Amino acid sequence: MTQKRLPTRGKNHRINWRKPAVVLAALGLLVSITALAPTALSAQDNADYTLTILHNNDGESKLLHNPDRGFPGIARFVTAMRALQDGATTDGVLTVTAGDNFLASKEWNVSLERGAPFYDSIALSGLYDAMAVGNHDMDFGPDVAAEFFGGFDPPVVFLSANLDVSAEPALVAMVEAGRLARSTIVETGGDRVGVIGAITPMLGAISAPRNAVVSAVAEAVNAEVAALTEAGVNKIILISHLQQVDEDVEALASISGVDVAIGGGGDEMLRSDTSTCLPEEETAGPYPLEATDADGNTVPVITAPGGYRCIGELVVSFDADGNVVSAAGRSVGVSLDETPDPDVLASVEEPLAAAVAALDRNVLATTEVDLDGRRSQIRTRETNLGNLVADASLWVGTERAEAYGTAVPDIAIQGGGGIRNDSIIPAGSDLSESTTFDISPFNNVMVTFEMTRERLKEAMEVSYDCIPGTCGQYSQVAGMSLVIDIGMPARETDREGDCANIGHEGARVRSIVLDDGTVIVEDGEVVPGDPVVMTTVSWFAIGGDCFPAKDLPHTKLPVNDQRTLADYLTDGLGGVVTAEQYPVGGEGRVTIIDSSADEMDDGDMDDGEEMDDGEMDDMGPPAEQPTG
């Protein structure tokens, strides 16, 4: 397949990557930066240079035209982006993305089977001046990430100031090739613009960076600001993937010298009067937001919904000293009826659609009941689709126990963050091989291991520590039933560091009972007895989502989670998912109560009121804790 070669609009890049040891030394020796005068970002009288910033984030492999789900596809997105680039009338144009440039899915699996360069790399080649590294870009490990970065033609630089890759040879090679850096300098419109990247400190807990290490955002960004300033750059843009735009606002309070911040990961809809993106979408704030940096200066902050549905367009004016004197713009919708770019259509969408269609035609089962995999449900409570996936894990662990020398598992779990279809599959639907990729796309190997009862309680405290928020670590379970009291203290875990307990050990898990009647936890206390055997995905076995199993010996079953679900549908269920076996709302495997909702007359913390679906919805989730 021939890769397309696109022009880079005459811009030159100067990459600024310093060795990690030098960066660490620089953190204590930052150059003093003259504070910029606070600005209201309104007057253009003193404008000396005007820049158009075009941006998007969280493309997440939504490459195919899918009007039923509102995704225009990458070929239409490319047409829209080029039109905005060509139509800009400012001095300079900068085009960037704020991370999560691919995502586990059937589309991504087609790319993996095809091999590098991946379809996502081909589709985005020649479009950007710089790209931020997002947590999903590391989901398949550093080696695959390096293949992704290296697949762009012409080359583009990926940025993350707080990511130390010195212990990952494939990523070190990307650094040496100029494809991965902490910051870069883009020349456009007769001036130089510095661009710095940053990634969430939670990377180790929610993705698979292996030996790549993340440091604090503010210190790393400040070090890059100092280096760029020393190089004579006075216009600095931050592209970050910190999960939510309010985290960008919070980080800026400790950062000096950034002129514009572009965030990714949260899918927030920021809107101005001229915005055309997703008019029915709830507005999270104005475009741009305004944050205050460490020096008291106002910094415009922007982001956009993902899936190649929106392009942000911010016009920023600077005075002769590099101070921002105005910033205004909009979020532009990519029309489902946009004319697709013919090269991208031919090289990416058409072959990818053909491969996906083959998966769609391979029907494995039918469902007689609505199966609920919506993100808002699968990460906050038991659902019947969650039970189905967990049962598949328990089934495969049982089926393969003798062949692989493991004990028959007592229980199985699947994290809500690993179930990705984000929809209700209606009763009467065919469940195809494509459907199983939609549900379980991460290619996690199944594993079996033994854990003490005390460790199981700790693990379940981790699993349910942030509900009613939408947490990826929320466990859908098989082989046991639990009572979780959200009125009791949650476990406090250092999710931005080493996943250690940093406070209360957790008291939400009030009861765990195995399906055979064995009581593991009663009234919040572990009942002494034999260990339990669990089958789950390798993600949890390596400590993903801070699950406390990283030190436990485990046996790999040579089958991944997608194949496990596919085989369970055909061999375990005989091709039919029944309402009797998987009722809507689940079977009561996980009961969530809130003891704080009732007046306690005797101090019995188990007399709490059970939370039904409506009450959980009425509470509204707090800030979402994302996952890989």
N, C-alpha and C positions, 0 to 999 in steps of 0.2 A: 504494500500500500504506500502510495506517495504522500508524504506530508506536505501540507501547504506551507508556503513561505510568504509571510506577510511583511509589509514595510513597518518600520518602527518610528515613522513620522519624524525622522531626522534627529532623534534624541540620542545623546551619548550618556553612558552610565559610568560612574566611578564608584567602585565597590569599596566599602569601608568595613573590613573584617579584621579585628585584632584578636590575637590568640587569647584564649580564656584567662591565662595567668596574667597577661597584661591588662585585660579588662578588670580583673579582680583588684589589681594594684591601683587601677585608675579610680575605682570606687572610693578610695580614701584620699585621692589627690585630684578631685574635680577642679577644673578651672573655674574661677569665679566668673559668673555670667552677669553682665549688666542687666538689671531689671528693666523690662519693657513697661512703658506707661500703660496703665489699664485703659481699655477702650470699650466703647459701647457697641462696636461693630456696626456703625450706622453711616457715618459720613465718608464720602469718597473724595472730598476736596483735595486731600493730600496724596492721592493714589499715584504711585510711581510705576507699579507693575501689577498686572491683574492676571490671575491664574484660574483656569477652569479645572476643577477636580471632578473626574468621573469615577464612580466607585460602585462596587457591589460586594456581596459576601454570601457565604453559605450556598454556593452553587450545588454542592452535595450530589453530583452525578445526575441531576435532573436534566439529562441531555435530550430526552425524546419529547416531541410535541405531544402533549396530553391535554387536550381542551377539556375533557371531563373533569380533570382535577386542577385545571387552571394553570398548567405549566406550558409556556410557549415553546420550549425546546431551545437548544443551544444555537441552531442555525438562525432563528429569528432574533435571538438575543444578540448575536454577532452583528446582524444587520442594523439593529437599533443602536448598538454601541458605536459602530463606525459612523453612523449618521450624526450622532452627537459629537464625536471627535472631529469630523469634517465640518460640522456646522459651528464650532466654537469660534468666537470672534475676539477672544482675549489674547493677551501677549503669549501666554503659554498654556499647554494642556498637559495634565497629569492623569493617567489612568491606572487605578490600583484595585486590588481586591483584598478583603480583610479576613481571608482564611476559610477553612473547611471547603476545599476545592474539589474533594471527592468524598463519597460516603458508601459504606457497605450497602449493596443492593444487587438486584439481579443484573442491572446494567454494569455495575462495577465488576461483578463476577465474570461477566462476558469479557471485560477488559483483561482481567487477571488470566483467564484461560487463553486469550489471544496473545498476551505478552506485551512488553514495552516496545514502542511507546503506546501508552494506554489511550483509549479514546478521549478521556478528559484532557490529557496533555495535548493531543492533536487539536482538539476543538478550541482550546484557549491559546494556542500558540500565536504569537504576534499581536496579541490584543492589549497587553499590559506593560507598564513600565516597571512595576514591582508588585509582588504578591506576598501577603502575610502567610505564615505557617499557622494553620488551625489545628485543633486537637484531633479532628478526624483525619487529617493528613498523616497522622502517625498511628492510626488504628491498626494497620497491618505491619507495623514495625519499621525500623529505620531503613532496612534494605529496600522494601517496597517504596517507601517515601523517596529514597534516592532515585529509584527508577522513574518515579513520577516527575521529580524535579528535572531529571536529566532528559526527559522525553520531549521537552519543548524545543521547537525549531522555528524561528530563531530562539536562542537562549533567553531566559528571563531570570531575574534574581528573586529568590524567596528570602524573606526577612524575619528574623526573630532575635532581638537584642539579648533576651534573657534565656536563650537555649544554648547550653554547652554541649556540643556534639563531639568533643575531642576523643571520647572513648568508643565512637562508632565509625569504623573505617569507611563505610560506604558514604556516610554523610560528610566525613572529612574530605573525601574525594570531591564532593559537591562544593565544599568551601574552596578547595584548590582550583576548581574549574570556574569559580565565580558565579555559581548558581545558588549559593546559600550564604547569607551574610547577616550581620547585625543591622547594618544600615547601608544605604546607597545614595549617590548623588545623581540626580537627573538634570540634564541640561535641556531646557525648553524655553522658547521665546526669548533667547538672549540672556537668560539668567540661570542660576543653579538652585535647585530645590533639593533639600535633604529629606530622605524618607527613612524612618526607623520602624522596625517591626517589634511586636511583643506578643507573647502567648500566655495563656492562663497558667498560674502556678499550680493548678490542680492537674496538670497534664499526666503526671505519674499515676494518679488514682483513676483517671477516666479514659486513658488511652494506653498505648503500648510502646512508649519510647525506649524501652530496654535500658541501655546505659547512657542515653542522653538525659541531661540533668537541667532542670529549670530553676532559675533564681528569681528573686523578687523583682517585680516590674519596675518600680520607680527608680531604684538604684541603677538598673541596667540602662533604662532610657536616659536618665540624667547623664550617665557616662557617654552615651552616644551623642547627646546634645552637645556636651563639652567638646567632643572630638570634631563634630561637624562645625561648630562655632569657630574652633581653632583653625579649621580649614577655610574659613572665610565665608561659610554658608550662613545666611541670616533668614532663611525661610525653611521651616522644618515641619514636616507632616508625620504624624504617628499613625500607623496602621496596625491595629491590634486585634487579637481574638481572645478576649477575656470573658466571653460567654454572654454578658449582658451589658447594655450601654451604660447602666448606672455604675458598673464597675469601672468603666472608662472615666466617668465623671469623678468617682472616688479616687482613682489613681492619679488623676491630674492635680489633685490637691497637694501631692508630694513631688510634682514634676515642674521644672522650670525650662522655659525656652521652646516648648512645642507650640506651634501656631494654629494647627488644626488637628483634631483627633478623629479617626475613622474606626469605628468598632465593628465587630462581627460576633456572631454566635447567638444573638437574642431574638432575631427576626422582628425587631420592633419597627412599627410603622411611624416614622416621623413625617410630618406633613406641613407644607406651606400652602398658601392660597393657590399657587400655580401647579401643585403636585397632581399627577395623573395616575399614580400607581395605586392599584387595588382600592378604589373609592369606597368599597363597602367594609374594608378592614378597619378595625378599631384603631384610633389614633393614640399613640403612646406619648406624643409630645410634638413640639414644633420642629421644623427643619430650617436651620440647625438648632439643636440644643445649645445652651451656653453653660460652660463650667468655669470655675475659678482655679487658676493654677497656684503654685506655691508662692508666687510673687504678687498675687492679687490681680493678675491679668485675666481678662475674659478670653476663653478659648472656645471656638465653635466645635461642637461634637456632632457627628453624623453617622448614620447607619441606615440599612434598608432591609426589607424582607428578602429572603433568599429564594433559591430555586430558579434563578434567572428570570424572575418575574419583574424585577425593578432595577433601575439604574439611578443612583444618586448623582445630582449635578450641582455642585457648589461653586459659585464664583466668588473668589476671594481677592481683595485688593490690598496691597502693601504699600507703605510709604518707603522713602529712600533708605531708611534704616532697617527695613524688614518688619516693621510693626504692622499688624493687621488693622486696617482702617474700615473695612466693610466685609461682610460675609452674608450672602443670601443665595437661595437656590430652591431646589425642588427634588422630589422623587418621581422619576419618569417611569410609567408603566410600559412594559414590553407587550405589545398587542399579540393576542393569539392569532390574529390575521396578518401579522407582519410578513412581508416577503422574506422567505428564508435565504440566507447566504448560500449560493449554489455549491461552493467548494466544501463548506462544512456539511451541508446536506448530503453530498455525495460521499465524503470521506468518513463521516461520523454517524449521522442519524440513520441513513438508509441501511448500512451493514449492521449497525447495532439493533435497529428495529427488527431486522430479519432474524437475528440470533435470539432476541427476546420472544419473537412470535413462535419459534420452535418450542420454547419452554412453555408458552401459553397453551400450545396444542396437546401437551402431555398431561392429561387429566388423571389425577391420582385418587380422588375421592369426591364426594358431594357432602354438603352439610344440610341438615334438616332444621338447623337453628341459627339465628343470628350469632356470629362470633365477634366479640368486642375486643378490638386491639387498639382502640383510640389511645393516644398518648396520655390524655388527661385521666383516663381510667386505668390503663395498664400499669401506670406508675404511682397509683394512689390507693388501689384496692384490688381485691380478687376479681378476676373476670374469667369467663368461660374459655376464652382463647388462651389466657395465661395458664389455666388449668390444663388445657390440651397440650401446650408446649412443655409444661413441667412433667405431665404424664409420659410424654414421649421420652424425656430424659430418664425417668425411672424405668420405663420399659426397655430402653436400649441397655441400661446398666444391668438389668436382670437377664436379658437375653444373652449378653456377652460375658457374664461373670465367669462361667466355667472356662470358656475359651481363653480368657485373659488372666485367670488365676486370681480373681478378686472375690470378695464376699458379695453376696446379693445385697444390693442397696436397700436400706430402710426408707430413705427419703430422696427427693430430688428438688432442686430449685432452678428457676430461671429469673434473671433480673428483668424488670420491666423495661430497662434501657436497651436490652438486647432484642426486644420484640418491636419491629420497626414499621409494620404496615400502616399504623395510625389511621385505622378505619374500622367500620363495622362491615364484615363480610355477610351479606344477606342470606337468610335461609333459602335453600334451593340453588345456591351457587355451586359451580364446579370448583374444586380445589386442585389447581394444576401445579406442576413443578415450579412454574413462575410464582405462584402464590406462596410456596414454601420459601422461596428466596425473598419475597416481600416481607414475610414474617421473621425469618431468621437468616439475615444476610451476612453475618460477620465471619463466617468460616471458622468458628471456634471449635476446637477438638473437644470431644466429650471425655471426661475424666471421672474416676471413682477414687474416693479416699475415706479414711476413717477419722472421726473427730470425737473428742470427749464431749460429754454432755455440757460441761461448763463452756467449752469452745463453741458448741452449737448455740447456746444462749447468747454468747457474745456476738456471734455472727448475725443472729436475728435482731439483736439490738442495733447493729450497724445497718441492717436491711431496712428497718422501720424508723430510722432516727429523724427523718425530716417530714414525714407525712403530718398534715394533709397536703404539704407541698408535693410537686411532681418530681420524684426522685428516681433516677435511673437504677439505683440499687434496690428498689422495692422488690421483694421476693414474691414471685408466683410459685406456689409450692405443690408438691405431691408427696403422698405417704405420711402426712402429718396434718394436724390442725393446730391453730394458734389463736390465742386471745391477746390483742395488742391494745394497751391503754395509752392513748395520746395525751391524757391528762397527767401522766407521770413523767418524770424527767427523762429526756432523751440522752442517749450516749453522746459524748462530746469527743469528736475525732478531728485530728489535725489533717484535714483533707488537702491542704496546700503544702504539706510537708511529708512526714514519714508515716502518716496514718496512725500515729500513736494516740492513745487515750489522753486527752488534755484536761479532763474535768470529770464530770459524773460518768460512771461506768454504764449507766442506763438502767431504767427500771420499767420500761414499757412492755416487755415480754412477760405476761402474767401466767401464761399457760402454753405448754407444748405437749401434745399427746400424739403418739404414733397411731397409725391406722389399726394396728393390732391391739390397741388399748394401753400400751406401755406409756406411763406418765414420765416425761422428761423434766418438765418444769411445772410446779404447782404453786399458786399464790406468789408468783415471782421468784421462787426459790428452786434451785436445781435439786432434783431427787437423785440421790446416789444410784449408780448402776452402770451397766455396760456402755461402751461407746456406741455411737451410731455410724452407719455407713451412708455416705452421700454420693450421688452422681450429679454432676453439673457440668458447666462449660469451663474450658481451660481459663477463661477470663477471670473467674473467681479463684481458681486454684493458684493463680500467680499473684493474687492480692488485688485484682482490679476492683474499683469502687471501695477500696479499703477493706475488702472481705478478709477476715483473719484466717487465711488458710495457706499463706505463702510458704510457711515453714513445714507444712504437712506433706509427707511422702504421698504421691498419687500415681495411679496407673492410667495411662492414656488408652482409650478405646479408639482404634483407628477409624473414626467416623466423625464427621462434623455435625453441628447442630441442625443445619438445613437438611442433610441427608437423614438424620435421626427423625426429624418430623415427617419427611416424605415416607420413610419406611414404616413409621408408626401408623400413618394414615392408611397405607395399603395392607400391611401385614398385621399390625396390631388391632386396627379397627375394621378391617375388611372393606375399606372404601366408603364407609358411611360414618359421619359424625352425627349422633342422635341428640335430641333435646333431653332425653332421659339421662344420658350420661353426662352431658354438658349443658345444664340449664342456664338461661340468661341470668347473670348476676353471680354465677358460681354456686357451689354447694355448701358454703359456710366453712371453707378450709381456713380462711383468715377472718376472724371477727374483730372489728375495730370498735372500741368503746372510748368514751371520754369521761373519766371519773370526775373531772373538774366541772362537768355540766350539772351535777347534782349536789345538793347539800348533803354532806356526810354526817350521819348521826352517831356512828360508832367507830369511825376511823377505818372502816373496811374499804380498801381501795379497789376492791373488785366489784363493788356495787354500782359501777358507772353505767351511764346510759349508752346503749349501742347506737352507733352512728349509721343511719341509712344513707343511701346515695344522695337524696335531696339535701340532707343536712350537711354532708361533706361539701356539696356544691355551693351551698349557701355561705359556708365559711370562707370560700375563696382561697386559692393557694397563696402562700407567701412567695417570696422570690424563689424562682425555680433553681434547683440544683441540677445542672446538666450532667450528662455522662457520655462516655464514648459508646 
